Amino acid sequence: TGSFTYPWVNGWQPRWFVLENGVISYYDTEDDVGKGSKGSIKMSVCDIKGCAHVSGILR
């Protein structure tokens, strides 16, 4: 299962994120999932403190 979000990547760019087995991976589009991710993060090693709310957009 995945979801689109708009992270800051030289401007707000749509990215497809997938959380699977404790790893969040991202892709340019949902169709790119079979081609390999552009990056991934193992959530068990993350220390998430919170986020800033700027102009109606969460960063």
C-alpha positions as CSV (number, residue, x, y, z in Angstrom):
1,T,0.0,0.0,0.0
2,G,1.3,3.4,-0.9
3,S,0.4,7.1,-0.9
4,F,1.4,10.3,-2.8
5,T,2.9,13.1,-0.9
6,Y,4.8,16.3,-1.9
7,P,8.2,16.5,-0.2
8,W,10.6,19.4,-0.9
9,V,12.9,18.2,-3.6
10,N,14.1,21.4,-5.4
11,G,10.5,22.5,-5.2
12,W,7.4,20.6,-4.1
13,Q,7.5,17.4,-6.2
14,P,4.9,14.5,-6.0
15,R,6.5,11.3,-4.8
16,W,5.0,7.8,-4.2
17,F,5.8,6.4,-0.7
18,V,5.4,2.8,0.4
19,L,5.8,1.5,4.0
20,E,6.5,-2.2,4.0
21,N,8.1,-4.3,6.7
22,G,9.2,-1.3,8.7
23,V,10.9,0.4,5.7
24,I,9.6,3.5,4.0
25,S,10.7,3.8,0.4
26,Y,9.9,6.5,-2.2
27,Y,9.5,6.6,-6.0
28,D,8.7,9.2,-8.6
29,T,5.4,7.5,-9.4
30,E,3.4,4.4,-8.3
31,D,4.4,2.8,-11.7
32,D,8.1,3.0,-10.7
33,V,7.7,0.6,-7.7
34,G,8.8,-2.3,-9.8
35,K,11.9,-0.5,-11.0
36,G,13.4,0.1,-7.5
37,S,13.2,2.9,-5.1
38,K,14.9,6.3,-5.2
39,G,15.6,6.0,-1.5
40,S,14.5,4.2,1.6
41,I,14.6,4.6,5.4
42,K,14.4,1.8,8.0
43,M,11.9,3.3,10.5
44,S,13.3,1.4,13.5
45,V,16.4,3.6,13.4
46,C,14.5,6.9,13.0
47,D,14.0,9.4,15.9
48,I,10.9,11.4,14.9
49,K,10.5,14.5,17.0
50,G,7.7,16.3,15.2
51,C,7.2,18.6,12.3
52,A,6.8,22.3,11.5
53,H,3.6,23.7,10.1
54,V,4.5,26.3,7.4
55,S,1.9,28.0,5.3
56,G,-0.6,25.2,5.5
57,I,2.0,22.6,4.5
58,L,3.7,20.1,6.8
59,R,7.5,19.8,6.5
